[in-house]
Amino acid sequence: MNEKYNVYLVSDSTGETLDRIFLSLKSQFENFEYEKKEFAFVRTQQQIDKIITECINLENSLILYTIVESKLAKYISTQSEKNNVPCFGILGNLILSFSKLLNQKAIHKPSAQHVLDDDYYKRIEAIQFTMSHDDGKKIDDINNADVILLGVSRTSKTPTSIYLANRGYKTINIPLILDQKVPKDLFSNEKACVVGLVADPERLADIRRNRVAIMKDHKLKEYTDLDYIKKEVGDSKSLFKRNNWPIIDVTRKSVEETAASILKIIDIKKHK
């Protein structure tokens, strides 16, 4: 039986960066049982003392931290070592290495990545645009989009759109329904990157059956019928190929992987 670890994620900011790093780290170990505790905006020695006291009282505790203020980072490291608590600084060595490479001193300012600059407002604008254009809404606004996603129901259009919006891309997603025509502006659009999303029909049928069960609407027979779905997916692929739109199969892809593929397509299109 594997030991269970108490993992303390300690950050002097929102903790978002640290959480993502831990997510990547834990994915590399198949048998890693843990209970995660997150501490955001930790900026005093008193806060650190409280965390370490808690660690001491629990077996198999360890600390991962992102603290950029030098004295506080040194304090958590020293106190952890003194109390035999495994402790790992995530950004410290990287900041030091970059400082040497760039030949300049780091500012060591917490939350520096959350500055309200042009990029921040661009992301907010993209999120607002994307949310108001979800699921085929306001398609007359196509020419203002950076990305247009097309696909039949349950091909991860909405979560992928939101992910792209968080990266600053105004995204419209349009559901493809049999016998329903796509907007004419789509064919003449040169600004936006149009991408077709497809998935394995059997996988789609499973997802749709689960959705219908939750909705408790048993009138949607065609929606979950495998032959109907095969025709839907086949017709969508034909549409994409006719218009030379890139196709991404999302069957075994996470939203992050799908978005990464789209960002690569955008980059290729940009440098043509």
C-alpha positions in Angstrom: 0.0 0.0 0.0 1.4 3.4 -1.0 1.9 6.1 1.6 -0.4 9.2 1.4 1.3 12.6 1.3 0.1 15.9 2.6 1.2 18.4 -0.1 1.3 22.1 0.9 1.2 24.5 -2.1 2.4 27.9 -0.8 2.4 31.0 -2.9 2.8 34.7 -2.4 0.3 35.3 -5.2 -2.8 33.6 -6.5 -1.2 30.1 -6.6 -2.3 29.6 -10.1 1.3 29.0 -11.5 2.2 26.6 -8.6 -1.1 24.6 -9.1 -0.3 24.1 -12.8 3.2 23.0 -12.1 2.0 20.6 -9.4 -0.5 19.2 -11.9 2.3 18.5 -14.4 4.5 17.0 -11.7 1.9 14.6 -10.3 0.9 13.4 -13.7 4.4 11.8 -14.0 3.7 9.4 -11.1 1.1 6.7 -11.4 1.0 5.7 -7.7 1.0 9.1 -5.9 -1.7 9.4 -3.3 -1.9 12.9 -1.7 -4.1 15.4 0.0 -3.5 18.9 -1.3 -3.7 22.1 0.7 -3.3 25.5 -0.9 -2.1 28.7 0.7 -2.3 31.9 -1.5 -1.0 35.4 -0.8 1.5 34.2 1.8 3.7 37.2 2.5 4.6 37.1 6.2 6.9 34.9 8.4 3.9 34.4 10.7 1.9 32.8 7.9 4.8 30.5 7.1 5.3 29.5 10.8 1.6 28.5 11.0 2.0 26.3 7.8 5.2 24.6 9.0 3.6 23.9 12.5 0.8 22.2 10.7 3.2 20.2 8.6 5.1 19.0 11.7 1.9 17.6 13.1 1.1 15.6 10.0 3.1 12.6 8.7 4.5 12.7 5.1 4.1 16.4 4.7 6.0 18.3 2.0 6.0 21.9 0.8 6.1 23.3 -2.7 6.4 27.1 -3.0 6.5 30.0 -5.3 7.8 33.0 -3.3 9.7 35.6 -5.2 10.7 37.9 -2.3 14.2 36.7 -1.4 14.1 37.0 2.4 10.7 35.2 2.7 11.8 32.5 0.3 15.0 32.0 2.4 12.9 31.9 5.6 10.5 29.1 4.4 13.5 27.1 3.2 15.4 27.5 6.5 12.5 26.8 8.7 11.5 23.7 6.7 15.0 22.3 6.9 15.2 23.1 10.6 12.0 21.1 11.2 12.8 18.3 8.7 9.9 19.1 6.4 10.8 18.5 2.7 10.5 21.8 0.9 11.0 22.7 -2.8 11.2 26.2 -4.3 9.8 26.2 -7.8 10.9 29.6 -9.2 14.0 30.4 -7.1 16.8 28.8 -9.2 15.1 29.7 -12.4 14.9 33.4 -11.5 18.5 33.4 -10.4 19.6 31.7 -13.6 17.7 34.2 -15.7 19.1 37.1 -13.7 22.7 35.9 -14.5 21.8 35.3 -18.2 20.2 38.7 -18.7 22.8 40.4 -16.5 20.1 42.3 -14.5 18.6 42.0 -11.1 15.1 40.5 -10.7 12.5 42.8 -9.1 11.2 40.0 -6.8 7.7 41.5 -6.8 4.8 39.2 -5.9 1.9 39.0 -8.4 4.1 40.8 -11.0 2.5 38.5 -13.7 -0.9 39.9 -12.9 -0.2 43.5 -13.9 -3.1 45.3 -15.5 -1.3 45.9 -18.9 -2.5 45.8 -22.5 -2.3 42.0 -22.6 -4.5 41.7 -19.5 -7.2 43.9 -21.0 -6.9 42.0 -24.3 -7.6 38.8 -22.5 -10.7 40.3 -20.7 -12.0 41.6 -24.0 -11.5 38.2 -25.6 -13.3 36.4 -22.8 -16.3 38.7 -23.0 -16.4 38.4 -26.8 -16.1 34.6 -26.7 -18.8 34.2 -24.0 -21.3 36.3 -26.0 -20.6 34.3 -29.2 -20.9 30.8 -27.7 -22.8 28.1 -29.5 -23.6 30.0 -32.7 -24.8 33.3 -31.1 -24.2 36.6 -32.9 -22.7 35.0 -36.0 -23.1 38.2 -37.9 -20.0 39.3 -36.0 -17.7 36.7 -37.6 -15.3 39.3 -39.1 -14.3 40.4 -35.6 -13.2 36.9 -34.5 -9.6 35.6 -34.3 -10.7 32.0 -34.3 -13.8 30.2 -35.5 -14.5 26.7 -34.3 -16.9 24.4 -36.1 -18.1 21.0 -35.1 -21.1 18.8 -34.3 -22.5 18.7 -30.8 -20.1 17.6 -28.0 -16.8 18.1 -29.8 -15.5 20.4 -27.0 -16.1 23.6 -28.8 -17.1 25.7 -25.8 -14.3 24.7 -23.4 -11.8 25.1 -26.1 -13.1 28.5 -27.0 -12.9 29.6 -23.4 -9.3 28.3 -23.1 -8.3 30.3 -26.2 -10.1 33.4 -24.9 -7.9 33.1 -21.8 -5.0 33.3 -24.1 -6.3 36.5 -25.7 -8.0 35.1 -28.8 -11.6 36.2 -29.6 -13.3 32.9 -30.4 -16.6 32.1 -32.0 -17.9 28.5 -32.0 -20.6 27.3 -34.3 -22.5 24.0 -34.0 -23.0 22.0 -37.1 -26.5 20.6 -37.4 -27.7 18.5 -40.4 -29.4 20.4 -43.1 -28.5 23.7 -41.4 -26.3 26.0 -43.5 -23.2 27.7 -42.1 -23.0 31.5 -42.3 -21.9 32.8 -45.8 -19.4 35.2 -44.2 -17.4 32.1 -43.1 -16.3 31.3 -46.7 -15.1 34.8 -47.5 -13.4 35.4 -44.1 -9.7 35.9 -44.4 -8.9 37.3 -40.9 -10.0 34.5 -38.6 -8.5 31.0 -38.3 -11.3 28.6 -39.1 -10.8 25.1 -37.5 -13.0 22.0 -37.7 -13.4 19.8 -34.7 -14.4 16.1 -35.1 -14.6 13.1 -32.9 -15.2 9.3 -33.0 -18.9 8.7 -33.6 -19.1 6.0 -31.0 -17.4 8.2 -28.4 -19.9 11.0 -29.3 -22.8 8.6 -28.9 -21.7 7.7 -25.4 -21.2 11.4 -24.4 -24.6 12.3 -25.8 -26.4 9.5 -24.1 -25.0 10.6 -20.8 -26.1 14.2 -21.5 -29.6 13.1 -22.4 -29.8 11.0 -19.2 -28.9 14.1 -17.2 -31.4 16.2 -19.1 -34.0 13.5 -18.8 -35.2 14.3 -22.3 -35.8 10.9 -24.0 -37.3 12.5 -27.2 -33.8 13.1 -28.6 -33.5 9.8 -30.4 -31.7 11.1 -33.4 -29.2 13.0 -31.2 -27.9 9.7 -29.7 -28.4 7.5 -32.8 -25.0 6.1 -34.0 -25.9 6.1 -37.7 -27.2 9.7 -37.4 -24.0 10.7 -35.6 -21.8 9.0 -38.3 -23.6 11.0 -41.0 -23.2 14.2 -38.9 -19.4 13.7 -38.5 -19.0 12.5 -42.1 -20.8 15.7 -43.5 -18.7 17.9 -41.2 -15.5 16.4 -42.4 -16.6 16.9 -46.1 -17.4 20.5 -45.3 -14.0 21.1 -43.7 -12.1 19.4 -46.6 -14.0 21.3 -49.3 -13.0 24.6 -47.7 -9.4 23.5 -46.8 -10.1 24.2 -43.1 -7.7 22.4 -40.7 -9.3 19.4 -38.9 -8.6 18.3 -35.3 -9.8 15.0 -34.0 -10.6 15.7 -30.3 -11.5 12.1 -29.4 -8.4 11.5 -27.2 -7.3 15.0 -26.7 -7.7 17.2 -23.6 -9.0 20.8 -24.1 -5.4 22.0 -23.5 -4.0 19.7 -26.2 -6.7 20.8 -28.7 -6.0 24.4 -28.0 -2.3 23.9 -28.4 -2.9 22.4 -31.9 -5.0 25.4 -32.8 -2.4 27.9 -31.6 0.1 26.0 -33.8 -2.2 26.4 -36.8 -2.6 30.1 -36.0 1.2 30.5 -35.9 1.6 28.7 -39.2 -1.1 30.9 -40.8 0.6 34.0 -39.4 3.9 33.2 -41.0 2.7 32.2 -44.4 
